[in-house]
């Protein structure tokens, strides 16, 4: 009986030292193989199409094309490829956004090597690659969604485009309307600068405007 083929892993992270460590951990596993590595989201998309890995370990915050954008592109082009996001912060909004983007897992970078390899194997089997704490939070969020929104005072009508924004995007749009910069918004909500930029891109797209000034005008 022939041995099973190793799990083919693509590693994407813009911090070379961390990436080298991840590659070393994976290469030490007899049932895994690193087939490629890179430091930005666009390279991840290109390599994924060329190499067709089983699992992509994808840093969520990277300059240029970030991990969330890359995850959407990879998930659309290669639905059989399993994406696992890596991050230093477990912000709820990023977790849910990553899952909506097509990620099968979401892991913090302080994870132990053994747990990382177990999660890679789970993702390769088509299972969710989430630590127990994150899995509990995701389940709680889905239960909240299933139960429907809590009653609240009606908001003024703002048109169908505004209704497409998530609650966090509405908050950020309000901050944009108040004239705050991306750095100030990141500090206000306790999120990363890359997350703010990702939200701003989403807001502009949903409102079908070209810049922050037009978005602020639409909000007012």
C-alpha positions as CSV (number, residue, x, y, z in Angstrom):
1,X,0.0,0.0,0.0
2,X,1.5,3.3,-1.1
3,X,2.1,6.1,1.4
4,X,-0.2,9.1,1.3
5,X,1.1,12.2,-0.5
6,X,2.4,14.9,1.8
7,X,0.3,17.9,2.6
8,X,1.5,20.7,0.2
9,X,1.7,24.0,2.0
10,X,2.2,27.5,0.7
11,X,3.5,30.0,3.4
12,X,2.8,33.7,3.0
13,X,4.1,36.2,5.5
14,X,6.0,39.5,5.1
15,X,8.2,39.0,8.2
16,X,11.0,36.8,6.9
17,X,12.2,35.6,10.3
18,X,8.7,34.4,11.3
19,X,8.2,32.9,7.9
20,X,11.5,31.0,8.1
21,X,10.4,29.6,11.5
22,X,7.1,28.4,10.1
23,X,8.8,26.8,7.1
24,X,11.2,25.0,9.4
25,X,8.4,23.6,11.6
26,X,6.4,22.4,8.5
27,X,9.4,20.9,6.8
28,X,10.2,18.9,9.9
29,X,6.9,17.0,9.6
30,X,7.1,13.8,7.6
31,X,3.6,14.3,6.2
32,X,4.1,17.9,5.0
33,X,5.9,19.8,2.4
34,X,6.4,23.5,1.8
35,X,6.0,24.1,-1.9
36,X,6.5,27.8,-1.9
37,X,6.7,31.0,0.2
38,X,6.3,34.8,-0.3
39,X,5.8,38.0,1.5
40,X,2.7,39.7,0.0
41,X,-0.8,38.9,-1.0
42,X,-0.5,39.3,-4.8
43,X,2.5,36.9,-4.8
44,X,0.3,34.5,-2.8
45,X,-2.4,34.6,-5.4
46,X,0.1,34.0,-8.3
47,X,1.9,31.2,-6.5
48,X,-1.3,29.5,-5.4
49,X,-2.5,29.3,-9.0
50,X,0.9,28.0,-10.1
51,X,1.4,25.4,-7.3
52,X,-2.1,24.4,-6.3
53,X,-1.2,23.8,-2.7
54,X,-3.5,21.9,-0.3
55,X,-3.2,24.6,2.4
56,X,-2.2,28.3,2.2
57,X,-0.9,29.8,5.5
58,X,-1.7,33.5,4.9
59,X,-0.7,36.5,7.0
60,X,-3.7,38.8,7.4
61,X,-1.8,42.1,7.6
62,X,0.7,42.7,4.8
63,X,1.7,45.8,2.8
64,X,0.2,46.1,-0.6
65,X,-2.4,43.4,-1.2
66,X,-3.4,42.2,2.3
67,X,-4.3,38.7,3.4
68,X,-8.1,39.3,3.3
69,X,-8.0,40.4,-0.3
70,X,-5.7,37.6,-1.3
71,X,-7.9,35.1,0.5
72,X,-10.9,36.2,-1.5
73,X,-9.0,35.9,-4.8
74,X,-7.6,32.5,-3.9
75,X,-10.9,31.1,-2.7
76,X,-12.6,32.2,-5.9
77,X,-9.9,30.9,-8.2
78,X,-9.1,27.7,-6.3
79,X,-12.0,26.5,-4.2
80,X,-10.3,23.2,-3.4
81,X,-7.4,25.1,-1.7
82,X,-7.8,25.5,2.1
83,X,-6.8,28.9,3.5
84,X,-5.6,29.4,7.1
85,X,-5.1,33.0,8.2
86,X,-2.3,34.0,10.6
87,X,-2.4,37.1,12.7
88,X,-1.0,38.7,15.9
89,X,-4.4,39.9,17.0
90,X,-7.7,38.1,17.5
91,X,-10.1,40.9,16.6
92,X,-13.6,39.6,16.2
93,X,-14.2,41.6,13.0
94,X,-11.1,40.3,11.4
95,X,-12.1,36.7,12.3
96,X,-15.5,37.0,10.7
97,X,-14.2,38.9,7.7
98,X,-11.6,36.2,7.1
99,X,-14.2,33.4,7.2
100,X,-16.4,35.4,4.9
101,X,-13.4,35.8,2.6
102,X,-13.2,32.0,2.3
103,X,-10.7,31.1,5.1
104,X,-11.1,27.7,6.8
105,X,-8.9,28.7,9.7
106,X,-7.7,31.6,11.8
107,X,-4.7,31.2,14.0
108,X,-2.7,33.6,16.3
109,X,1.0,33.8,15.6
110,X,1.8,32.8,19.3
111,X,0.4,29.3,18.6
112,X,2.7,26.4,19.6
113,X,4.4,24.5,16.8
114,X,2.5,21.2,17.6
115,X,-0.9,23.0,17.5
116,X,0.0,24.7,14.2
117,X,0.8,21.4,12.5
118,X,-2.4,19.9,13.9
119,X,-4.4,22.8,12.5
120,X,-2.7,22.4,9.1
121,X,-3.7,18.7,9.0
122,X,-7.3,19.6,10.0
123,X,-7.5,22.2,7.3
124,X,-6.2,19.7,4.7
125,X,-8.9,17.3,5.8
126,X,-11.5,20.0,5.1
127,X,-12.1,20.8,8.8
128,X,-12.1,24.1,10.5
129,X,-8.7,25.2,11.7
130,X,-9.6,27.2,14.8
131,X,-8.3,27.1,18.4
132,X,-11.1,26.2,20.9
133,X,-11.4,29.8,22.2
134,X,-11.8,31.2,18.7
135,X,-14.2,28.4,17.7
136,X,-16.4,29.2,20.6
137,X,-16.6,32.9,19.7
138,X,-17.4,32.1,16.0
139,X,-20.2,29.7,17.1
140,X,-21.5,32.4,19.5
141,X,-21.6,34.9,16.6
142,X,-23.4,32.5,14.3
143,X,-25.9,31.8,17.0
144,X,-26.5,35.6,17.4
145,X,-27.0,35.9,13.6
146,X,-29.4,33.0,13.6
147,X,-31.4,34.6,16.4
148,X,-31.7,37.8,14.4
149,X,-30.7,41.3,15.4
150,X,-31.6,42.7,18.8
151,X,-34.4,45.3,18.8
152,X,-33.1,48.8,18.6
153,X,-34.3,52.3,17.8
154,X,-34.9,52.8,14.1
155,X,-32.1,54.6,12.3
156,X,-32.8,57.3,9.7
157,X,-33.2,56.0,6.2
158,X,-29.9,56.2,4.3
159,X,-30.5,54.3,1.1
160,X,-29.8,50.7,0.1
161,X,-26.0,51.3,-0.4
162,X,-25.6,52.3,3.3
163,X,-27.6,49.3,4.4
164,X,-24.9,47.1,2.8
165,X,-22.3,48.3,5.2
166,X,-21.4,46.2,8.3
167,X,-21.8,47.7,11.7
168,X,-18.0,48.3,11.9
169,X,-18.0,49.9,8.5
170,X,-20.8,52.2,9.5
171,X,-18.7,53.2,12.6
172,X,-15.6,53.8,10.4
173,X,-17.7,55.8,7.9
174,X,-18.8,58.0,10.8
175,X,-15.2,58.6,11.8
176,X,-14.3,59.4,8.2
177,X,-17.2,61.9,8.2
178,X,-15.7,63.5,11.3
179,X,-12.4,64.0,9.5
180,X,-10.4,61.4,11.3
181,X,-7.3,59.9,9.6
182,X,-6.7,56.1,9.2
183,X,-4.3,56.2,12.1
184,X,-6.8,58.0,14.3
185,X,-9.5,55.5,13.4
186,X,-7.2,52.6,14.2
187,X,-6.5,54.1,17.6
188,X,-10.2,54.9,18.2
189,X,-11.4,51.3,17.6
190,X,-8.3,49.4,18.7
191,X,-7.7,47.8,15.3
192,X,-4.7,47.7,13.0
193,X,-4.0,50.3,10.3
194,X,-4.3,47.5,7.6
195,X,-7.7,46.6,8.9
196,X,-8.8,50.2,8.7
197,X,-7.6,50.5,5.1
198,X,-9.4,47.2,4.2
199,X,-12.6,48.6,5.7
200,X,-12.2,51.9,3.8
201,X,-11.8,50.0,0.5
202,X,-14.9,48.0,1.3
203,X,-16.9,51.2,2.2
204,X,-15.9,53.0,-1.1
205,X,-16.9,49.9,-3.1
206,X,-20.3,49.5,-1.5
207,X,-21.1,53.2,-1.7
208,X,-19.7,53.3,-5.2
209,X,-17.6,56.3,-4.6
210,X,-14.0,57.1,-5.5
211,X,-12.6,58.6,-2.4
212,X,-13.1,59.3,1.3
213,X,-14.5,62.8,0.7
214,X,-17.3,61.5,-1.5
215,X,-18.0,58.8,1.1
216,X,-18.2,61.4,3.9
217,X,-20.6,63.4,1.7
218,X,-22.8,60.4,1.1
219,X,-22.8,59.7,4.9
220,X,-23.9,63.2,5.7
